[in-house]
Amino acid sequence: MLTIAVAKGYLMSEAVARFSEIGIQFEDDLSVSRKLFTIDTTGQYRILQVRPWDVPVYVARGAADLGVSGFDVLEEKHDAVIRLLDLGYGGCRLIMAGEKTRTFTGPFHDIRVATKYPNATSAYFQKIGIKAHIIKLYGAIELAPITGLSDVIVDLTATGKTLEENHLTIMDTIFHSTAQLITNASSFCLKDTQIRTLTRQLSGLR
Amino acid sequence: MQTTGFLILPRAAEVYQAQSSMYNVSMNLFTPFGVSEFLPDEALRHNKLTQQISKYFEIAGFSPIRTPVVEYFDALAPGLDPQLVSQSIRFFDTSGHLMILRPDHTTPIARMVASRLSDTPVPLQLYYVAPVFRNTTTDSPMELFQAGVEWIGATGPHADAQLIQQCVQLLSQLGFTDLGVDIGHPALADGLSTSDRDALVHHDYVRLGRLPERGTIDVARHIPELVALETELRTLNIHETVRYNTGLIREFDYYTGPHFEVYAKGIRQMVACGGRYDRLISKFGYDCPAVGFALNLSLIQEALAQC
C-alpha cells in the first residue's frame, strides 16, 4: 500500500479529483468528514489529510510514501524529500508587498519584513544584497505594515485580492509556486515500480 | 524484560512533579537529545548485536580498529567533505585548539592508515563498531552507532562486489531480508549540465525534468566499471538483489567508483551505504585505494527492538 500525505484544503480536493481521473476512488470525502485518513476502494492507496507545513515532515520521515505539497513549503523547510512531479495546480506566488501610500525607491538596508517564510525571505534579501530584519508571523501578515510592525511583507498570494483590500501593492515576485508530488529515498527504492507508475499516470493528466 | 508504557507513565509523572516543585533549584536530570543511554536490558541487546556483527566481520577476515572520539580538527580536515564538517560537533580545548568529535569512521581510519600503517603490506581489512557524533537535527540524533569495514588496498570490481555481498549477507543474518540495494557511480554525472547535476544531487526531479532511470545493468551500460561490477555480482549470484540507479550521485566527490545504498522494508531510512574511495587516503599523504561500507546500527537496533 502507498500512503500519501496531502495538505488540507484546496490541494486535497484537487488531488482527490486527479486520483479519481486515473481511477483511484477513496471511500470517504475527507473535506466533509472528521476522518483524517481514508483508503481507496482497491485497498492500494491510503490518503492522509495533514496541515500544509506537515506534508514534507510525514514524507521525509517515512510516515508517508508520497506527499502533495506546495513548492513554497518545500522551499521554506528543506526537508529531505525527493521531488517527483510538478502537479500544476494550486498556483500562487511568493511576493514582497508594501503600503500603496508609502513610496519606496526600492528595498533599503535594515528593512523590517514580516513573513511566514523567514528562510525564503532571508535567501531572497541575501540574493538582492539587502540587509533585512525578518519578523516571523503565523498569519494575517497584511496587518504588519498597516500597524507599523514592519516596512514590507513577504507572503503568498493567489489572486492578490487580500493585498488589494488591505491597501498593499506588490513590489516584487520572489517565486511562483504550484503543488509538487514528493517521496522519500526509502520508499522510492523499495516501492519503485508503484511510485513511478503513479507519477507517470498523474503526469499524463497535465 | 520489556519496559512498557504502562510502567513508564506513572513514574514520569512523579518525576515531573518532583522536578516542578524543585524548579527553583533548577535540577536537570535529562540527557541531551539524541544521545543514547541504555538500561541493562537495552545494553544487553546492544552488546549481543555488536558481538554478532563483530563475529561476522572477523570470520570474513577483518581485524578491529579503534579511532579516537575526539581529534584535532586540522588532522581530519583534509579528508572531511564540507557537508560532514557542517554537521560535525567542534569546540576549543583549553589551549585553544579546534577539536572535533569523530563525525564518521572512514576519515579517521584513513588518517590512521596514512600515518601509522603505510609501511604495512596491503590489503588491510579493518572493521569498527562504534558511535559517531553529529549536530542534532530533527532527522538525525547526536550519537549514531555505526558498524562497518574498510578494505584498504583492495582494487577491482571483485572487491566491490564482495563487499556488497557481505553487506547484504550481514543484514540478512540480522533478520533483514527484504532489501533494496541501489548502485550508483560518480561517472553518472559526466556530461550533465551544472544545473542538471545540481538538480540531481538535490533530488529535484521536477527541475531535472525527468525521473532518473533505475533498473538492471541496461540503464548503466555506458559505464564500464558498472558493467564489470555486474559481471562479478553475477558470479556471486547476487545481481538480482541490486538495481542500478542513474540518479545516485553525491554532491562531493568522495566516492571514486561504484557506491551503494541499502534500504530495508520496515526501516524508514537508509540502513547501510558504502563504496569505493580511492583518493581519500592520499589526502593524508599515502596514495592507496580502498573500499568500505557502514551500517546504521542505531536504526537497526531500533527496528529489531520493535520486532
Interface residues (C-beta under 8 A of the other chain):
Chain A: A60 R61 G62 A63 A80 V81 I82 R83 L84 L85 D86 Q180 N184 A185 S186 C189 L190 D192 R196 T199
Chain B: D139 D178 G180 D182 H203 D204 Y205 V206 R207 L211 R214 R243 N245 E261 Y263 K265 I267 R268 Q269 M270
